[in-house]
Amino acid sequence: MHILISNDDGYNAPGLLVLAEALRNQHHKITIVAPRENKSGCGMGLSLRKSVDVEKADDGVFIVDGTPADCVYIGLNCLADEPVDLVVSGINNGPNLADDIFYSGTFAAAMEARRMPMPSIALSVTERSVQHYETAAYIAVQMSNALPLLNYRSLLAVLNVNVPDIPVGDLRGFKATVSGEREAPLPPINESNVGKMSKYRLGPAGNFRRTKRNKMQDFEAVEQGYASITPFNATLDDNAYIDDVQTWLDAL
C-alpha cells in the first residue's frame, strides 16, 4: 500500500517520524509531505494568494512552505510518484475531539484527501506532552492493514482517531464514536493596551458538554481508555435537517 503522510506540527515532528517508521516496518511505501513550520490551528486554509515552495529533502520526503491542506493537495496531485491508497495525518500531540476539528490542521490534511476522493485518517494523541506515540502508531498500522475490509462508502469518509496517551497493553480497544461538543471557549485575555492598540491572547477551549447521546461520544471513549474512531461524511451535509430548513425558507 502507498501511504501519504502529513501533519500540522511540521516535517520533523516526533509523531510523524514514529508513524512513518511504524508503517514502513509493515512494508508500506511511504511518501511524506509536511509543513516546514508548525501550523496547528490553521484549519482547512489553502495558500490561494501566493506560490507554495516545496523542498525535496530526501527520497519520498517533501517539505512545504504552506498549510497541511496545501501539503495533501500538492502531494497527491504533483509529488507522489505513483497512486496513493491512503492518507494519514499525524500523529498529532494534543486532542482533536468534538469541535476541535473545525480548527485542526491535522483534521484538515485528512479532509483535503477526501476531495480526490481518497480514504484518510486523522490521528491524534490526547495529551500535549506525549509519552506513548507508539500506541497511536500501532492503531494506524492496524487500521491501514484492515482498510480493504472497510465498507466502500466508509472509505470516502474521514476517520478521526483520538488515542489516550497510554501504553499499547493498557488500551481497552477501539470504539466507533460520534463527535462530541464543547462549551463556549473562555473569553480572550487582554494582555496590554498601548494607545489605540490592544493585545489579546485567545482563551482555552471550553469543557466537553456532557449530553446524553445514543452513541458513545469521542471524548467519552478516550476517558474510558479506548481509541475513539469517528467517521465523518465526505460531504459534511446533514440530510436530517434539509426538509426543516426548506420549510423555514418557504416562510421567509
Steps between C-alpha positions, in 0.01 A plus 500: 500500500622851418429737792542877494576643845452862601436694820469851642794488744773513236714259300733416790230448766560185708148366443542507123836323520365225727201452270712479185735244656212281620336495157829437319556202730180358354657528154274784391641756258507837676498851356530784753370845405493725807520870593835662567363669814239418761157580357281392789162669506505611136194294411435432132683804370655487152771733367289659229681834463862389486720234348592209723865395523573126520840358595590139428689404816551131423349225288129517570532789748377849409496817713230752413487869586125485534208359693415135568226518236758637254723203579239238419362686198846545344622162621222299338498700177869572443746327733398136544677291236221241483132484604436540872271256682464679833576833667588508870539833680686497830598391753379824657596586857177619659133412460285552194173425672155653456513854355881491480476361147380833361835659589730200468767491232534127566136440414523745207778300336288185518193686382684633194560142388128423488457739205713280275313270615743325730455312828669684784575481871565789740698366796551674834620418852292689753788641710731789408813342646466158342668202665360219283503585129548127443137433602363731231745352249379151589141609430602652166663170404193297599262730314709529184549123477126443543394779263396266214234351731329834562167561327550702179281791604700535820820517296392841375468641853767643725571282801592729791702295750578614854720282719559521877865546593548153651710194414361267234443229759273730704277592204151355557418480129339702221167684506313647204369829638305813417660841528444666836443866571684763699362787701597850387871578540610728779519869398821639351750643749591866461880510539570867432360830376735755343331798336253368243659156500390212718647152527286194573580134560224257406343316791518121539239269352182438694428185696325209335123529505376181662172435323324166480551350153395174338862428407819536700663842454865530403620651827312237702681219320841654568415562865416130534830387348382425146623634168218711354433470126245750370396470133410826326286513189704614201252778415436620858136577420221396734214342309294467816429874506461586132118479505479711817725767349296506178177545697662791685620654172156468341362720777749784449 
